[in-house]
Amino acid sequence: MRAADELRHAVEAYLDTLTLAPELGRLEDAVRYALGSGGKRIRPVLCLAVAEAAGGELEDALPAAAAVELVHTFSLVHDDLPALDDDVERRGRPSAHIAFGEGAALLAGDALLAEALRQALTYDDPAIARELVDATLGMIGGQHRDITGDDADLAEVERLKTGSLFSAAVGLGVRAAGVPDDDQAPWRTFGDELGLLFQVVDDLIDGDGFAVRLGATGARQLADETTDRAREGLEELSADVSVLRELVDVLAARTA
């Protein structure tokens, strides 16, 4: 099993050498800018760690991992636009729409999503592309509920908006590793718990979402319970889950 840092470097190297469609022309600068904005690459690292733990090969899972990160980056570029969150900065530098203009940022996000689908379609198994599409639609649906205030069922909103891609990262990892459908359930349960953990801790850091609905103490308790369930879920897997256990610990202890 490769360490998380090794998996992260593998993702970065793959994204750096990604051949984008020549039709993009100068728009490629905006796409590369968005992809190079940093971040911990949690979702693609999760995908690769699951694939390796499930007995797959890193090289086989890299397109799936890249697809997850491309969708995530597309969502960030669009979320930063004035029509949504209107954020002028992303990870310490100007957001894509500030650096390149709103129109270019909108199109760059579209291109990122299209490239994600192209990566998913490199597999013979069509279920991989379907899984990515389903997760993307779930994420978009959750985001729409969020911006329209349709959040009476906050857990469902967060499951869609944030959890969808975590679940997909795990699902794509097991599919890339060739795990039969009948054996995927414990892996997917773990992915659901990890997505919830990420969101609850995120809300605690930002002081919104679950932190507002449950209070800081209640949200912290939910995070602790979710952490315990994620760790217990890993114990049910007959695999080397050391890297996945490390990811759980990192997300649980996150402060920024």
Residue pairs with C-beta under 8 A, 6 or more apart in sequence:
1 49
1 52
1 53
1 240
1 242
1 243
2 10
2 48
2 52
2 58
2 243
3 243
4 45
4 49
4 243
4 246
4 247
4 250
7 44
7 45
7 48
7 49
7 52
7 58
7 243
8 40
8 41
8 45
10 48
10 58
10 62
11 41
11 44
11 45
11 48
11 62
11 65
11 66
11 69
12 41
14 62
14 65
14 66
15 35
15 66
15 69
18 35
18 66
18 115
20 28
20 31
20 32
20 111
20 115
21 111
21 114
21 115
24 31
24 111
27 104
27 107
27 108
27 111
29 100
30 96
30 99
30 100
30 104
30 105
30 107
30 108
31 108
31 111
31 112
31 115
33 96
33 99
33 100
33 108
34 73
34 76
34 77
34 96
34 105
34 108
34 109
34 112
35 69
35 70
35 73
35 112
37 73
37 76
37 90
37 91
37 93
38 91
38 92
39 91
41 69
42 198
42 247
42 251
43 65
43 68
43 69
43 72
43 165
43 166
43 169
44 65
44 66
44 68
44 69
44 169
45 65
45 247
46 166
46 169
46 170
46 173
46 191
46 194
46 244
46 247
47 61
47 64
47 65
47 68
47 169
47 170
47 172
47 173
47 176
48 58
48 61
48 62
48 65
48 173
49 173
49 243
49 244
49 247
50 169
50 170
50 173
50 174
50 177
50 187
50 191
50 244
51 57
51 58
51 60
51 61
51 64
51 65
51 173
51 174
51 176
51 177
52 58
52 61
52 177
52 243
53 237
53 239
53 240
53 241
53 243
53 244
54 173
54 174
54 177
54 179
54 187
54 239
55 177
55 178
55 179
55 239
56 173
56 176
56 177
56 178
60 176
60 177
61 172
61 173
61 176
61 177
63 119
63 120
63 122
63 123
64 119
64 120
64 123
64 128
64 132
64 172
64 173
64 175
64 176
65 169
65 172
65 173
66 116
66 119
67 116
67 117
67 119
67 120
67 132
67 172
68 116
68 132
68 165
68 168
68 169
68 172
70 112
70 113
70 115
70 116
70 119
71 112
71 113
71 116
71 132
71 135
71 136
71 139
71 165
72 165
73 112
74 109
74 110
74 112
74 113
74 116
75 109
75 139
75 143
76 90
77 95
77 96
77 97
77 105
77 108
77 109
77 112
78 84
78 105
78 106
78 109
79 85
79 87
79 143
80 86
80 87
80 88
80 90
80 95
80 96
80 97
80 105
81 97
81 102
81 105
81 106
82 97
82 102
84 143
84 147
87 95
88 94
88 95
88 98
89 95
89 98
90 96
93 99
95 105
96 104
96 105
96 108
96 109
97 104
97 105
97 106
100 108
113 136
116 132
116 136
117 129
117 132
117 133
120 128
120 129
120 131
120 132
120 172
121 129
123 129
123 175
123 176
125 175
127 175
128 172
128 175
128 176
131 168
131 171
131 172
131 175
132 168
132 172
134 164
134 168
135 164
135 165
135 167
135 168
135 171
136 164
138 159
138 160
138 164
139 160
139 161
139 162
139 164
139 165
141 160
142 156
142 157
142 158
142 159
142 160
142 161
142 162
142 164
143 161
144 150
145 151
145 156
145 157
145 160
145 161
146 157
146 161
150 157
151 157
154 209
154 210
154 213
155 196
158 196
158 199
158 209
158 210
159 192
159 195
159 196
161 199
162 195
162 198
162 199
162 202
163 192
163 195
163 196
163 199
164 195
165 195
166 191
166 192
166 194
166 195
166 198
167 188
167 191
167 192
167 195
168 191
169 191
170 187
170 188
170 190
170 191
170 194
171 184
171 187
171 188
171 191
173 187
174 184
174 187
174 188
175 184
179 187
186 233
186 236
186 237
187 237
189 233
190 230
190 233
190 234
190 237
190 244
193 226
193 229
193 230
193 233
194 230
194 247
194 248
194 251
196 226
197 223
197 226
197 227
197 230
197 248
197 251
197 252
198 251
199 209
199 210
200 209
200 210
200 219
200 222
200 223
200 226
201 223
201 251
201 252
201 254
202 209
202 254
203 209
203 210
203 211
203 212
203 219
204 210
204 211
204 216
204 219
204 220
204 223
205 254
205 255
205 256
210 218
210 219
210 222
211 219
213 219
214 221
214 222
223 252
224 252
227 248
227 252
230 248
231 245
231 248
234 241
234 244
234 245
234 248
